Amino acid sequence: MGPALLFAPADRPERYAKAAERSDAVILDLEDAVAPEAKAAAREHLVTTPLDPAATMVRINALGTADSGLDLAALARTRYRTIMVAKAEDPDAVAALADYQVVALCETAAGILAAPALARLPNVVALMWGAEDLVASLGGTSSRFSGGTYRAVATHARSQLLLSAGAAGKVAVDSIYADIPDVEGLAAEADDAVASGFGAKACIHPSQVPVIRDAYRPGDDAVAAALDLLAAADSAGTGVFAYNGQMVDGPILLHARATLRRAGR
């Protein structure tokens, strides 16, 4: 999964193939990206305009709503078996979707608090969080300060989501960056997502995909440094050793191995 997951409105079938070509995986959106009066048509487009199921997931409406039932009925007519459940809050309801691999989208206060339980479900493969819906669920007005950085409650929710996913061995997906022209802001946030341990980041515009990919792709210098460090560890033959004036132990070696994994080494 990932690293660049691109949302595409399910009522715009002419965008499906383009989104697939420009991203690592497509999220066909039946929820917020589609107006209520267009949802029925969007479900038909989902059925009649297929993409590769291995690189596609479908975001359905919140469980318990009439729309989610219609979404699942449409999905049964497709080959898609990875779904993103909007406003996931109820572990029992998500567990009932046993025929699907689920990305639980925790974007309400109740969802963030339920993240540990959701992450432990066998059919949940990843967790994602959403900032604006979360703040709206609290009665707030904005997840970010005017400079673009997250408010404390959003930062807390992001960390809670990441810890919940990590504790259960599941992938954590970072939220979208809504300011499309702000490439520098997206790059900084994507860099932080990589360094913190998010396995992927969602985006809303094709121009954001290369920025996210660049963040997740280690540069030649980083790869060389990781190889040198691991070689030094082999030579040292001890649990803890000094390297370039720094203490190196097990966690530092794990960081190096993670760099090589992202580089495909």
N, C-alpha and C positions, 0 to 999 in steps of 0.2 A: 504494500500500500504506500503510495506516495512517491516522492515527498510532496508534489504539488497536486492538490485535489481541486478541480475546477467545477464550481456550480454552473449549471445550465438550466434555464427555465424549461420545464417539461412541455409547456405550451408553444415552444418555438422549435419544432423538429428540424428546421433548416439549420439550426445551430448545433445539433447533436454531433455530427461527424466532425465539424470544425473543432468543437471542444475536445473531442477524443484525440484528434491529431495534435493538439497543442498542450496537452496535459499528461500527467502520469495516470490519472484516473478521473472519471467524470462523475459528478453527483447530479443526476437528473432530479430536479426539484419540483415536487408536487405541492409544496407548502407555501412559504412566504413569497416565493417568486411568481406565483400564479394567482391572479384575481379569482374570487369565488365563482364568478360567472364563466371563467375559462377552465375550471378544473375538470369538468367532464371531457372536454375536448383534449386536454392535456393527457388524461388517462388513455384515451384512444391513440394518441400519438405515441405514447409509451409502448403500446402493443404493436403498432404498425411500423415503427421506425427503430428497428433493433440495433444495438451496439454490442460490442464484445462484452459478455457478462463478466469476464475475468477482470476487466478494467472499468467497470461501471457499478455504481450503487444508486439507489433511488431513495430520496428523502421523502418519507410519508408524513402525513399530518399526525398530530398528537393522538396517541392511543386513547380510545374512549369516545372520540368524536365520530360523527357520521362520515366525515370525509376519510378518516383512516380506514374504516371498513370498506369503502369504495376503492380506496387505494390498494388495499390488499387483494380485493377481488380482481382488479386490473393486473396486479403483479402475478397472480396465479395463471394468467394467460401469456406470461413471458418466461424467459429463461433467467431472469435476474433473481439472484438469491442472496445478494448483499443489500441490506437496507439501512438507512439512517433514520432513526426514530426521533422526530422532533419533540422537544420538551419532555424528554424521558424522565420519569419520576418514580414509577411503580415497578419494582423488580419483578413482581408476580406477572404483571401484564407483559413485560418484555420477555420473561422466561417462556411465556405461552407461545411466542413466535419461534418455536423450535425448528421449523423448516427453513429458517433464514439465519444467515450470519448478520449480526446486528452491530451497527455503530450507534451507541447511545449518545444522543446529543443532549448534554446537561446544560440547560440554558434558563433555568429558573432556580430560585432559592432552594425549593424542594429537590430539584434535580441534582444540584451540587451536593446537598447533604446526603442524597441517596447514591452518589457516585461509587463509594466503596462497595455497596451491595450489588450495584449494577455491574461493576467490573468483575465480580466473582462469578457471574452467570456463565455457564458453558457456551451459550450461543452468542455471547457478546465478544466481539473480536477487537473492539476499540472504543474509546471514549473521546468525545469532542465537547468543547464548551462554547457557549455563545454569550458575548458580553452585553449586547444591547437588550436582548430579551431578559437576561438576568436582572439588569438594573431596572427594567420596566416592571418586573415581578416584585421588586422591592418598593415601587412607587417613585423611583428616581427618574432623572431626566437625561443623564449622559454617563457613559462608562469611562470617558477620557477627559482629561484637562484640555484646555485650549491649545496647549503645545503638542498634544497627541499622545502623551503618556497616560497609562491607565490610572484610574483612581484606586484607592487602597482596597475597596471591596472587590473590584475586578481582579486585581493582582492576587488577592487571597483565593478567589474562586479558581483562577487559572492554576495556581499552585496545588490546591486541593484536588483538582481534576487530574493533574499530572501525577501526584502521589498515589491517588486511588488506582489509576491505570498501572503505574509501575509496580505497586504492591501485588497486583494480581497477574503481572506478566503480560499485560495487554498494551496495545499501541495507544498513545495519547496524540490527539490531533489538535493543533493550535487553531484558534479562531481566525476569522477573516480580518483583513485590514481594509477598512471601507474607503479610505482616502486614496482613490486610484492614482491620481497624479503624483502622490508623495512617494516616490520610489525610494528615497533615502530612509524614510520612516519605516517602510515595509522591509527594507534590507536589514535595518537594525533589529526589528522585531523578529525577523526570520533567523538572524544570527543568534539571538537570545534563545529562540525555540530550539535550535540545534544544540547549543551549549547546555541547555537545561534538561534536554532529554526527550522532547517531543519528536515522535517518529514521522510526522507529516504536518503540513500547514494547508488549510483550505484557502481558496481565493475566489474572487468574483469576476475577474477580467483576465483574458489571455495574456495581457501585457505583464501581469504579475507572476506568471509561471516561471520565466527565466530568472527572475530575482530570487524566488524561493529555491529553484534548482541550484543556483550559484551558492546560496547559503549552505545547502546540504552537501555540495560537492567539495571535498577538501582540495586545497591547492597543492601544487607539487611540493612546495616547501613543507607543508604540514604532513604530507605523506612521507617525505624523506625523513623528517624529524621523528615520526612515529616508528619508522623502520629502524632508524639508528638507535632509538631508545630501547626497542625490544631486543635488538642485537646486543646492546650493552647489558641488558638484563640476563641474557643467555650466558654471556661471558662472566658476569659477576657471580652467578650461581648461588646467590643468597636472597633472603626475603626482602631485605632493605639494603640499598646501596646509594652512593652519591654519584650524581651524573651532572656535569656542567654546573657544579656548585649547588645543586638542589638535591634534597632527599627524594628518593623514588621508592614507592612501595606498591602493593597490589592494586589499589584504586587508580594510581597514575598509569599503570600498565593497562588496566581496563580502558581508560580513556584513549590510549594509543591504539588499542585493538578496535575500538569503536570508530576511530578515524579511518582505519584501514577498511573496515566493513563498508563505510559509506563510499569509499573510493573503489569498492569492488575488488579489493585485494585480499 
